[in-house]
Amino acid sequence: MPKIKLDIVTAERQVLSEEVDFVSAPGVDGILGILPRHAPLLTALAEGELRYKKGDVEYNFAIGGGFMEVRPDQVIVLADSAERADEIDEARAEQARERAKQSLKEKPRTDVDYARLEHALRRAEVRLHAARRKRGGQRAPSASPESEV
């Protein structure tokens, strides 16, 4: 079966560069599924969970939005932030979610404050979802060593 090269990049580093079988990414209008030989596409990404399959193993990342370019043989994700599910500290993410929820209950002063708190809440929820999916036992214990770039 043909593969597709997946590159995930943030402003700080190249997070991943691997040949994979399938990519699922959180587009701004919904989840996008990408297989090898996909038609070219350029799209904005929302905060959410990016997943990819390699063989029978699925890996996942919490991403903070960005852009994705799809070519028939390559997917390039330019993410605002990207964090492997197994790198996420679930307790800290839960604390961040609770702080954001509490701050939203206290009626933010401005629309900008409200938007910032909503963003913090969404980010914490995405991180928790990715970490809990990983912990659920249906995923690989960690990314393969060749994925480190």
C-alpha positions as CSV (number, residue, x, y, z in Angstrom):
1,M,0.0,0.0,0.0
2,P,1.4,3.5,-0.8
3,K,2.4,5.8,1.9
4,I,2.2,9.6,2.4
5,K,4.9,11.7,4.0
6,L,3.6,13.6,7.0
7,D,5.6,16.6,8.3
8,I,4.4,18.5,11.4
9,V,6.2,21.8,12.0
10,T,5.8,24.6,14.6
11,A,7.6,27.9,14.8
12,E,10.0,26.3,17.3
13,R,10.8,22.9,15.7
14,Q,10.0,20.1,13.3
15,V,7.9,17.9,15.4
16,L,7.5,14.9,13.1
17,S,8.6,13.6,9.7
18,E,7.3,10.1,8.8
19,E,5.8,8.0,6.1
20,V,2.3,7.1,7.2
21,D,-0.8,5.4,5.8
22,F,-3.5,7.9,6.8
23,V,-3.8,11.4,8.4
24,S,-6.9,12.9,10.1
25,A,-6.8,16.6,10.9
26,P,-9.2,19.2,12.5
27,G,-10.0,21.5,9.6
28,V,-11.9,24.7,10.4
29,D,-15.0,23.2,8.7
30,G,-14.7,19.7,10.1
31,I,-12.4,16.7,10.3
32,L,-10.3,16.0,7.1
33,G,-9.2,12.5,6.2
34,I,-6.1,12.3,4.0
35,L,-4.9,9.2,2.2
36,P,-2.0,8.8,-0.3
37,R,-2.7,10.3,-3.7
38,H,-5.1,12.8,-2.2
39,A,-6.0,15.8,-4.4
40,P,-3.9,19.0,-3.6
41,L,-5.4,21.1,-0.9
42,L,-4.5,24.0,1.3
43,T,-6.7,24.6,4.4
44,A,-6.7,26.3,7.8
45,L,-6.7,24.0,10.8
46,A,-8.7,24.5,14.0
47,E,-7.5,23.5,17.5
48,G,-8.1,19.8,17.8
49,E,-6.6,16.4,17.6
50,L,-4.5,15.4,14.6
51,R,-4.2,11.6,14.2
52,Y,-2.2,9.4,11.9
53,K,-2.0,5.7,11.3
54,K,1.1,3.7,10.5
55,G,0.3,0.1,10.0
56,D,-2.2,-0.9,12.7
57,V,-1.0,1.7,15.1
58,E,-2.6,5.1,15.6
59,Y,-0.7,8.1,17.0
60,N,-2.2,11.4,18.0
61,F,-1.3,15.0,18.7
62,A,-3.0,18.0,20.2
63,I,-2.6,20.9,17.8
64,G,-3.4,24.6,18.4
65,G,-4.6,25.4,14.8
66,G,-2.5,26.4,11.9
67,F,-2.5,25.4,8.2
68,M,-2.2,22.2,6.2
69,E,-0.9,21.7,2.7
70,V,-1.8,18.4,1.1
71,R,0.0,17.0,-2.0
72,P,-0.6,13.6,-3.5
73,D,2.5,12.3,-1.7
74,Q,2.9,14.6,1.2
75,V,1.0,16.4,4.0
76,I,2.7,19.5,5.6
77,V,1.1,20.8,8.8
78,L,2.3,24.2,10.0
79,A,0.8,24.2,13.5
80,D,0.6,27.0,16.0
81,S,1.4,24.3,18.5
82,A,1.7,20.5,18.4
83,E,2.1,18.2,21.3
84,R,2.3,14.4,21.3
85,A,-0.5,12.8,23.3
86,D,2.1,10.9,25.4
87,E,3.9,14.2,26.3
88,I,0.8,15.8,27.8
89,D,0.6,16.1,31.5
90,E,-3.1,15.2,32.1
91,A,-3.2,16.7,35.6
92,R,-1.9,20.1,34.4
93,A,-4.3,20.1,31.5
94,E,-7.2,19.4,33.9
95,Q,-6.0,22.2,36.2
96,A,-5.8,24.6,33.2
97,R,-9.3,23.6,32.1
98,E,-10.7,24.2,35.6
99,R,-9.0,27.6,35.9
100,A,-10.4,28.7,32.5
101,K,-13.9,27.5,33.4
102,Q,-13.7,29.4,36.7
103,S,-12.5,32.6,35.1
104,L,-15.3,32.4,32.5
105,K,-17.8,32.2,35.3
106,E,-16.4,35.4,36.9
107,K,-17.5,37.4,33.9
108,P,-14.5,38.6,31.9
109,R,-14.2,42.4,31.6
110,T,-13.8,42.7,27.9
111,D,-14.6,40.6,24.8
112,V,-10.8,40.1,24.3
113,D,-10.6,38.6,27.8
114,Y,-13.5,36.4,27.1
115,A,-12.0,35.2,23.8
116,R,-8.7,34.5,25.4
117,L,-10.3,32.5,28.2
118,E,-12.4,30.5,25.6
119,H,-9.2,29.8,23.7
120,A,-7.5,28.6,26.9
121,L,-10.5,26.4,27.8
122,R,-10.6,24.9,24.3
123,R,-6.8,24.2,24.3
124,A,-7.0,22.5,27.7
125,E,-9.9,20.3,26.5
126,V,-8.1,19.3,23.3
127,R,-5.0,18.4,25.3
128,L,-7.1,16.3,27.7
129,H,-8.9,14.5,25.0
130,A,-5.7,13.6,23.2
131,A,-4.1,12.4,26.5
132,R,-7.1,10.4,27.5
133,R,-7.4,8.7,24.1
134,K,-3.7,7.8,24.4
135,R,-4.2,6.4,27.9
136,G,-7.2,4.4,26.7
137,G,-4.8,1.7,25.7
138,Q,-5.8,1.6,22.0
139,R,-2.7,3.5,20.9
140,A,1.0,2.9,20.6
141,P,3.1,3.4,23.7
142,S,5.1,6.2,22.0
143,A,6.1,7.5,18.6
144,S,8.7,5.4,16.8
145,P,12.3,6.5,17.2
146,E,12.7,7.3,13.5
147,S,10.0,10.0,13.8
148,E,12.3,12.2,15.8
149,V,13.9,14.8,13.6
